[in-house]
Amino acid sequence: MGATAEDEGGVRFESLVIDLAAGFVNVDPGRVDLVIEDCLLRIVEALGLDRSTLFLRSDDDLVVTHSWAAPGFDPFPKASGRDQLPWCYARVMSGERVVFSRIDDLPEEAAIDKAVMRRVGPVSNASFPLVVGDQVLGVLAFGSMRTERSWSPTVLERLHSVAHMVAGVLARKHADKLLRAALAEVGELRERLELRLKGNPQ
């Protein structure tokens, strides 16, 4: 089999994961997208991969929101995970990862998924559900487009850690959005109450 995704980066990759974690700790909600894009780029480069893609939950589907590809390759298309990758969709929505070194490693029931991957890639993949509590927020996928790769337990453990960090920062971003919406609603209620009091002084 071609190149391998062994922990060839060793200490360098370990240091990268620690550096990414530090960057996620107190990131401003408004910079989350930029931080995630930087994360995808740096991991792809560190492991010699070709593409990394973030799918986020949209109602009952998973849609591509971020995708970084090495020069010469296209980002993952704006696909519907449920329609175009149904086997992978069902697996990650149940909290399971999708890891394969060859497309043919996928089972027969993944026929639709395999056809899509043969058309747009990857040839090897490691995808991790982004889980917070009992909710799947999305999926973080790392892939090789040129050569088949094996995935060492060490690399999978580190990539799982990155997925966990991304899930956490997305959850904080969502919580911040909900808080801002709630505060705006309270502000509107206060304004309406003040107008009513002005119109009906005691």
C-alpha positions as CSV (number, residue, x, y, z in Angstrom):
1,M,0.0,0.0,0.0
2,G,1.2,3.5,-0.7
3,A,2.4,6.0,1.9
4,T,1.2,5.6,5.5
5,A,-0.2,8.1,8.0
6,E,2.0,6.8,10.8
7,D,2.9,9.2,13.5
8,E,5.8,10.3,11.4
9,G,5.4,13.9,12.6
10,G,6.0,12.5,16.1
11,V,6.7,15.4,18.5
12,R,5.9,17.9,15.8
13,F,2.4,16.7,15.3
14,E,1.9,16.4,19.1
15,S,3.0,20.0,19.5
16,L,0.7,21.1,16.8
17,V,-2.3,19.6,18.5
18,I,-1.3,21.3,21.8
19,D,-0.9,24.6,19.9
20,L,-4.4,24.2,18.3
21,A,-5.9,23.5,21.7
22,A,-4.4,26.7,23.1
23,G,-5.8,28.7,20.2
24,F,-9.3,27.3,20.8
25,V,-9.4,28.0,24.6
26,N,-10.6,31.6,24.6
27,V,-11.3,32.2,20.9
28,D,-13.7,35.0,20.2
29,P,-17.0,33.6,18.7
30,G,-16.6,36.0,15.8
31,R,-13.2,34.4,14.9
32,V,-14.3,30.7,15.1
33,D,-14.6,30.2,11.4
34,L,-11.1,31.6,10.8
35,V,-9.6,29.4,13.6
36,I,-11.2,26.3,12.2
37,E,-10.0,27.0,8.7
38,D,-6.4,27.5,10.0
39,C,-6.8,24.2,12.0
40,L,-7.8,22.3,8.8
41,L,-4.9,23.7,6.8
42,R,-2.3,23.0,9.5
43,I,-3.3,19.4,10.1
44,V,-3.4,18.6,6.4
45,E,0.1,20.0,6.0
46,A,1.4,18.3,9.1
47,L,0.3,14.9,8.1
48,G,0.9,15.2,4.4
49,L,-2.8,14.9,3.6
50,D,-4.7,16.5,0.7
51,R,-8.0,17.7,2.2
52,S,-9.9,18.3,5.3
53,T,-13.6,19.1,5.5
54,L,-16.1,20.2,8.1
55,F,-19.7,19.1,7.8
56,L,-22.2,20.8,10.1
57,R,-25.7,19.8,11.2
58,S,-28.5,21.5,9.3
59,D,-31.9,20.2,10.4
60,D,-31.8,16.5,9.5
61,D,-28.8,16.8,7.2
62,L,-25.0,17.4,7.2
63,V,-23.7,20.1,4.9
64,V,-20.2,21.2,4.0
65,T,-19.3,24.6,5.7
66,H,-15.5,24.5,5.5
67,S,-13.1,22.6,3.3
68,W,-9.4,23.1,2.7
69,A,-7.5,21.3,0.0
70,A,-3.9,21.2,-1.0
71,P,-2.8,23.0,-4.2
72,G,-4.1,21.0,-7.2
73,F,-7.1,19.6,-5.5
74,D,-10.6,20.9,-5.1
75,P,-12.4,21.4,-1.8
76,F,-15.1,18.9,-1.1
77,P,-18.3,20.0,-3.0
78,K,-21.2,21.5,-1.2
79,A,-22.8,18.1,-0.8
80,S,-25.8,16.8,1.2
81,G,-24.4,14.2,3.5
82,R,-27.8,12.5,3.9
83,D,-28.4,12.1,0.1
84,Q,-24.9,11.7,-1.3
85,L,-23.2,9.9,1.6
86,P,-26.1,8.0,3.2
87,W,-24.0,5.2,4.8
88,C,-21.5,7.5,6.2
89,Y,-24.3,9.9,7.3
90,A,-26.0,7.1,9.3
91,R,-22.8,6.0,10.9
92,V,-21.5,9.4,12.1
93,M,-25.0,10.4,13.3
94,S,-24.9,7.4,15.6
95,G,-21.6,8.7,16.9
96,E,-19.3,6.3,15.1
97,R,-16.2,7.3,13.1
98,V,-15.7,6.4,9.5
99,V,-12.1,5.3,8.8
100,F,-10.8,3.5,5.7
101,S,-7.6,3.1,3.8
102,R,-9.2,2.0,0.5
103,I,-12.6,2.9,-0.8
104,D,-13.2,-0.8,-1.4
105,D,-12.8,-1.4,2.4
106,L,-16.3,0.1,2.8
107,P,-19.2,-2.4,3.0
108,E,-21.5,-3.2,0.1
109,E,-24.3,-1.2,1.7
110,A,-22.1,1.9,1.2
111,A,-22.4,1.6,-2.6
112,I,-23.7,5.2,-3.1
113,D,-21.0,6.6,-0.8
114,K,-18.3,4.7,-2.7
115,A,-19.5,6.0,-6.1
116,V,-19.4,9.6,-4.8
117,M,-15.9,9.1,-3.3
118,R,-14.6,7.6,-6.5
119,R,-15.8,10.8,-8.3
120,V,-14.7,13.5,-5.9
121,G,-12.4,11.7,-3.4
122,P,-10.9,10.8,-1.0
123,V,-9.2,7.5,-1.6
124,S,-8.4,7.2,2.1
125,N,-10.4,8.9,4.9
126,A,-10.7,9.4,8.6
127,S,-13.9,11.1,9.7
128,F,-15.0,11.9,13.3
129,P,-18.4,12.9,14.6
130,L,-18.4,16.2,16.6
131,V,-20.3,15.2,19.7
132,V,-21.4,17.4,22.6
133,G,-23.5,15.7,25.2
134,D,-25.8,13.5,23.2
135,Q,-25.9,15.7,20.2
136,V,-23.9,15.3,17.0
137,L,-23.1,18.8,15.8
138,G,-21.2,17.8,12.6
139,V,-18.3,15.7,11.2
140,L,-14.7,16.5,10.7
141,A,-13.0,14.6,7.9
142,F,-9.4,14.2,6.8
143,G,-8.5,12.6,3.5
144,S,-5.8,11.6,1.0
145,M,-6.6,12.2,-2.6
146,R,-3.4,10.9,-4.3
147,T,-2.4,7.7,-2.4
148,E,-4.0,5.2,-0.2
149,R,-2.9,5.5,3.4
150,S,-3.2,3.5,6.6
151,W,-4.1,5.3,9.8
152,S,-2.1,4.5,13.0
153,P,-3.9,4.4,16.3
154,T,-1.8,7.3,17.5
155,V,-2.8,9.5,14.5
156,L,-6.5,8.6,15.0
157,E,-6.3,9.4,18.7
158,R,-4.8,12.8,17.9
159,L,-7.3,13.6,15.2
160,H,-10.1,12.5,17.5
161,S,-8.8,15.1,20.0
162,V,-8.9,17.8,17.4
163,A,-12.5,16.8,16.5
164,H,-13.4,17.1,20.2
165,M,-11.8,20.5,20.4
166,V,-13.7,21.7,17.3
167,A,-16.9,20.4,18.7
168,G,-16.3,22.3,21.9
169,V,-15.6,25.6,20.2
170,L,-18.7,25.2,17.9
171,A,-20.8,24.5,21.0
172,R,-19.5,27.7,22.6
173,K,-20.3,29.7,19.4
174,H,-23.8,28.3,19.3
175,A,-24.3,29.1,23.0
176,D,-23.0,32.6,22.4
177,K,-25.5,33.0,19.5
178,L,-28.3,31.9,21.7
179,L,-27.3,34.2,24.5
180,R,-27.1,37.2,22.2
181,A,-30.5,36.3,20.8
182,A,-32.0,36.0,24.3
183,L,-30.4,39.4,25.4
184,A,-31.8,41.0,22.2
185,E,-35.2,39.7,23.0
186,V,-35.0,41.0,26.6
187,G,-33.9,44.4,25.3
188,E,-37.0,44.5,23.0
189,L,-39.3,43.5,25.8
190,R,-37.8,46.3,28.0
191,E,-38.2,48.9,25.3
192,R,-41.9,47.9,24.8
193,L,-42.5,48.0,28.5
194,E,-40.9,51.5,28.8
195,L,-43.1,52.7,25.9
196,R,-46.2,51.3,27.6
197,L,-45.2,53.0,30.9
198,K,-44.7,56.3,29.1
199,G,-48.1,56.0,27.5
200,N,-49.8,55.1,30.7
201,P,-48.1,56.9,33.6
202,Q,-49.2,56.0,37.0
